[in-house]
Amino acid sequence: MTVLIQGGTVVNADRSQQADVLCHDGLIVAVGESLEAPKGATIIDAGGQYVMPGGIDPHTHMQLPFMGTVASEDFETGTAAGLAGGTTMIIDFVIPGPQQDIMEAWHQWREWAEKSVSDYTFHVAITWWDDSVHKAMGTLVNEHGVNSFKHFMAYKGAIMADDEILVNSFSRAIELGAIVTVHAENGELVFRLQQELFDKGITGPEAHPLSRPPQCEGEAANRAIRIAEVLNVPLYIVHNSCRQSLEAITRARNEGQRVFGEVLAGHLLIDDSVYRHEDFEVAAAHVMSPPFRSAEHQAALWRGLQSGNLQTTATDHCCFCADQKAMGKDDFRKIPNGTGGVENRMEVLWHHGVSTGRLTMNEFVAVTSTNAAQIFNVYPRKGSISVGADADIVVWDPEATKTISAKTHFQKVDYNIFEGMTVKGCASYTLSQGKVVFADGKLDVERGAGRYVHRPPFASYYAALQIQAQRNEPTAVKR
């Protein structure tokens, strides 16, 4: 299939230019002015619009078995919803249960994801440790294109990774040239606070943020950073929701440590008052971890994004409907944690970021696509409008408006955390692998068309870092 996008402004993370974009057989084959349309090509008029790399959501949980139920959004519906909002690739998570064979979990998630309609790849969580896990990490890196491993510092009694697991897994990752990621919350403190609140009779959703205060997140972020510092492994901290974790990241980066930070669109825009809503369904719909915070933390997170101390934006898209959330009607600890957002991330970030002057268009591209592609080693195949890159493209209409609602979204969940928000700036066309899959508000997707994306390790780069650290030499390697 051949597609020519004419008359738009190409916006990459590093520059913008007036140019046409020619796509053929799933790749971008030319970027330049006044390109001629080959015979039979589909032509898209992008006049007055921006042509940008498709979004990469580096944090989703499609079809996740969690807290006694399974997320309502599967890989087909979730990736389709992403395409409607301009996101053309997701990085989901393989999460083995306690003592579950890592490779068994890997193959199960790969099977579930075969119905994806856009490209996808996986982080793999390390939830326990023995020699078999050590071996599996090597197999995943060397044979299956995994270069990132996740660690939950929360959820005691289930998938929480204690310090021993962190040290073992971080050490193995640096041997393999992989990056480690953490969900930073002090699981011991959260467990204690949850019990204390429940014993006091505070059982509704309002107890959720009280049981997971910012200090719990800040402590865990700093602990992970210092463990990573000792072991000299690069670290990526997911869904930073508060000033304390951002300060820990900023301090480490100022000291020259390789630490990256992610922020969710929801944490930038929604405050903790939602947990005190009189309607249980509304309050429970917002239960996720870490929870939404006060305005003070939102302001800090925007500054972190603007300063470059937070590099990526994500959604932690993990949907549970009202009947599933009702499992915790009498005990907030049993409310399945998760919200949606994969469809709306780019819209709300454009409206509240670019349109307000908080972000430039190039910074928008960086934090929604390019930075994730670079951190997880799929750039410039992804995250770039350039010759040879995958033709994963969003044509963005800065004048288009919509009001976000669960009644009209494509996401398979009965609530939208951005319900009623009117945004200006939306995808008019989305291309995946060079095919127009979203246009005029309608999806045209094929079940199973999404490809699994292999991500090579960073072995040469990190091996050099290790050698320099052992010699106590300054780092001179350029990434």
N, C-alpha and C positions, 0 to 999 in steps of 0.2 A: 504493500500500500504506500502511496506517495501523497504527502500533504505539504502544501505551501502556505505558510502563515505570512501574510503581507501587511505592510503598512504600520506595524506596531513598533513600540520601543522595547528593545531587548534589555532586560534588567538582570544582571548577574550580581554576585556579592561584591565584585571588585569594580564594576563599571556599568554604565548604561549607554546604549547607542541606538540610533534609528537603524533598523535592519529587518530584512525578511529572514525567515527560517525555513529551510527545506528539509523535510524528513522523508526517508525512504527505508523500507524494510526494518523499521523499528529503531533507526539511528538518525541522528542529525547529520546531514551530509554537506550542508552549506549554511553559512550565516553571512549576510551581506546585503548591500543595497540593490534594489531593482532586480532581484533574481527572477529568472524566467520559469514559468510553470511548465513542467514536463507534460506531455500528452496524457490525459486521463487523470491528472492530479486533482485531489480535492483542495479547493482554495478557501482559506479562512481570511476574512477581512478583519484585521486587528487595528484598524485606524482608530486613534485616540485611546488605545488600550496598551497594556504592558504584557510582554511575553517573558515569563519567568520559569525557572526550573520548578518542576512539580515538587510539592511539599514532601518532606520526610518526617513522619511522626516516629521518634525513636523510643516511644514508650506506650505500647498498647497491650491489652489482655483480651484477645478474642477467645470466646468459648472456654473461659477459664473455670475449672472446677475449684470452688472456693467456699469455705464456711458452710458446707452442707448443701450447696446448690451449684448450678453452672451458669455462668454469664449468659444473658439472653442473646448477645450479639455473637454470631459465628464469623468465620473468616470470609465467607462469601458476602454476607450483608455488611460486615464491618468495613471491608476494603471498598465495597461499592459506595458506602456512605462517605468514605474518605475521598474518593474520586469526585463526588459531587461538590466537595469543598476545596478541591485543588490538591489534595494529598495523594501522591502516586506511589508511595512506598511506605510500609510500616516496618518497625522492628518490634516484634512480639517477644514473648518470654516462654521458654520451656521451664516448667517448675516441677521438679520431681517431688513426690511426697516423702515424708520421713522414711529413710532407709530404702526408698525405691531405687532400683537400678537406673543410673543416669541415662544409659543408652536406650533402655526401654521407654523412658519418658520422652527422649528425643524422637524416637520413631513414632510414638503416638501423636506428638504435636505436628510432626511433618505430615502425617496422614490427615489430621484435621485440616491442615492448611492447604491441602491440594485443591480445595474448591475456591481459593482466593481469586479475585478478579483483577488484582493489581499485584505488583512485585512485593515480596516480603523477605524478611530474614529474621534470625533469632539471636537473642541473648540466651544463655543457659544459666539457670540458678544453681548454686551449690548450697544444698540444704542439710548436708551431713558429710561425714568424711571417713574414708578408709582407703586402702590401696586401690580398690576398684575405681573410686572417684578420681584418684590421681591418674590412673590409666585412661579413664574415659575423657578427661580433659584433653589429653594428648590426642586421642582419636578424633575428638570434635574439632580441634584446631587443624590437625594435619590432613584429615580426610573429609571433613564436612563444612569447612569454610566458616567456622565460628571463631571470632576473635575477641569476645567479651563475655564475662561471667558475672552474674548477679548474686548479691548477698543481702538477704533480709535481716536487718539487725532488730526487727520487731517480730511479733507473732510468736511469743513464747509458747512452748508446748506443741508447736506445729512445724513451721519452716524456718524458725529463727536460727541464724548463724551466730554462735558465740565467738569469743576471741580466738579460741583454738582453731576453729574452722576458718576464720578470716586469715590467720597467719599461714595455715597450710595451703589454702587456696590461693592467696596472694603470691606466695612463694612459687607455687606451680605455674601461675599465670606468667610471671616474669621469665621463667624458663622457656615458656612457649611463645613469648612475644605477644601476649594478649593483654587487654585492658580489663580492669576490674571495676564493677559498679556496685553501689550500695544503696539500699533503702535505709536512710539514717534516722532511726528512732531507738531510744534506749528501751529495749523490750522488757527488761526487768522492772524499770520504773513504771512503764505503761501498765503492766500486769498488776502491780501493787495499787496504782491509782484507780484502775478500773474496779478492783475489788472494794476499795475504800468507799468510792462513790456509790456503788451498788448497795453496800451495807448501810449507807446513810439514807437509802431510799430514793436516790437520784438515779432513775432507771431509764429515762427517755433520751432522745437524741442530743439534748442539751448537755448530757454528761460526756459525750464523745470528745469534744475539744478540750474539756476540763481534764480528761484522762491522758491527753497527749499534748501537754503544753510545749511551747517553743523551746524551753530549756532541754527537754528530752531529745529533741531533734538536733539542737546545737551540740550537745554533749556527744551524741553518736557520730555526727559529722566530723567533729574534731578528733574523736578516737580513731575513726577510719582513716582520716588524713594522716595522723601520726604513725599508725601502723604501716600505711603505704609509704610514708617517708622513710622509715627504718629499712623497709624491704626494697625501696627504690622501684616501686611499681606505679604506673600511671593509674589514676583514679577518676571515675566519673560518678558524681553523686546525683541521683535522680530526684525528681519532684521536690526541689527546695521550696519550702513554704514560708520561711521566716527569716528575720534579720540575723538570728544567731548562727544559722548554718551558712548564710551568705558571708558573714564576717569571718567564719572559719576558713571558707574557701578563699576569700580575698587575702587573708593573712598568709595562707600557704602559697598562693600564686605570687604574692609580693616577695616571698622568700625563694622563689624560683622552682617551686614544686610543680609537677605535672598533675594538676587537679582541674577537672572540668565540672561545670554545674548546669543542671537542667531546671527549667521552671515550667509549670503547667499554666496554660491559658487561664484556667479557672482560678488559680492562686493569685493571678494578677488582677482579677476583676471581681471576685466574689468574697464577701466578708462573712465573719462567723455569726452574724445575726440570723442566718438561715437556720441554725440549729435550735433557735428559740421560737420558730414559727409555731403558731397554735395548731396547725394541721400536721399530724404525725407524718403523713405521707410526704408532704413537702420537706419537712425537716429530715426525714430518713433518706429521702432521695439524694441529699447532699452529703451523706455519711461516706467519707473516704479517708484514707490515711496517707500522709498527714492531713489533718483537717484544714478547712479554710480558716484564715486568720483575720485579725483586725486590720484596719486601714493602714496602720503604722507599718505593718509587714508588707502590704501591697506596695506602698511607696518605696520601700527598701528594695524589693524585688525588681521594680521598674528601673531603679538606679543601677542595680546589678546587671541588668540586661543592657542598659545604655553604656555602661563602662566596660563591658566585655568580660566581666567576672562570671557572668552566666552566659553560656554560649548557645544553648539550644532551647527550643520550646517544644512541649509535648502535651499529651492529654491524659495519660494513664487511663485510656478508654477501657472501661470495664463495667458493663451495663448490667444492672439488676432492676427488674420491674417491681411495681408496688407490692404484688403478692409475695415476692421474694424478700423484699425489705421488711415485710410484716413479720418475718420470722423473729425479729427483735422487738416486737411490740411491747413486751414487758421486761426486756433486758437489752439495753443498747449494745452490749457486747456481742449479741447475736445478729445484729443488723449486718448483712453482707456489705463489705466495704467496696465502693466503686461508683463512678459516675461516667457519663459519656463525654463526647466532645470532638471526636475525630473529624466530623463533618464541618464543624464551625471554627476550629482553631485558627485557620488563616484569616477568616472573615473578621473575627473579633480582634485579632492582633493588628490587622490593617486599620480597622476603624479606630481602635483605642491607642494604636502605636503610631502608624504613619500619618493618619489624618490629624492627630493631635500634635505632631512634631516630636514625639518622643523617639521615634525611629525614622531613619531615612529609608527610601525604598531598597537601597542596597543592603542596609542592615536587616531589613525585613527578610530579604532573600537569605541572608546569612543565617539568621536565627530560626527560620522555618525549613531550611533545606541544606545549604552548603556546609555549615559547620558540622551538622550531623554526618554528612557524607565524608567529611575529612576526618573527624574523630574516629569513625568506625570503618575507615579505609575503603570506601567505595567511590571516592572522588578521583577523577572527574567523570566517571561513568554516570554517576548520579550527582545532582546538585549543581549542574552547570549547563548553560546553553552554549555549547561549543561543538565543533566538528568532531565526530566520533563518539559523543555522549549518547546515552539512551534518549530516545525521543519521548521522555516523560516531561510534559510541558503543561503549564497552565496559562491561558490567556485571561488577563485580569482586567475587568471593567471597573475603573475607579468611580464611575458615576452610578453604577447599579446599586439599588437598595433592596433590602429584604428585612422582614421581621421574623426572627428565629422563633420556632414553635415546634413542640412535639407533634402537633397536628399535621405539620407539613414536612418535617425532616425525614430523611431516609434511614436514620439510625433505628435499630430494632430495640427501642426502649420507650416506655410510656411517659417519660419526663425528660425535659431538657434543662440543664442548669443555667442556660442563657435565655430561658423562656421570656418572650416579650421584648427582648433587646433588638432594636432596629440598628442595622449596620449599613454603612455605605462603603462599597468596594467588595466585589464578589467575582468568583470564577464565571466566565461566560463560556469558555471551552476548556475541557481537560483532555489531554492526550496521554495515553499509556501505551508504551512500546510503539509509538507512531500512529496509533489508531485513535480516532475521536470517540471517546467513551462517555462524555458529558457535553451536552449542548442544549441551549434553549430550555434549561431547567430539567432536562430529561436525561436519564442514564441509558446507555446502550452497551452493556457489559456481557462478557462471556464467562460462565462458570468455569473455573480452572485455568483461565488465561494467565493468571499471575505466575511468575517464576520465582523460585527460591534463589536468592542472591548470595553467592559465596563471598566471604570477606577474608582476605588473606591476613596473616599475622603481621606484626610489626617487628619481626625478629631481628633484622639487621640494625634497626634504630635502637631498640631497647638493649640489644646485646652490647652495642657501643656504650650506652649509658652505664651498663653494669661494669664494663671494663674501666670506664673513667672513674666510677664511684670507688672501685677497688683500689685504684691508683691515687685516689683523692685528687683528681685533676678536675679543672673546670669543664663544664659541658660545652662542646664545640660542634656537636652534631646538629645539623639542621633537618627539621622534619619536612 
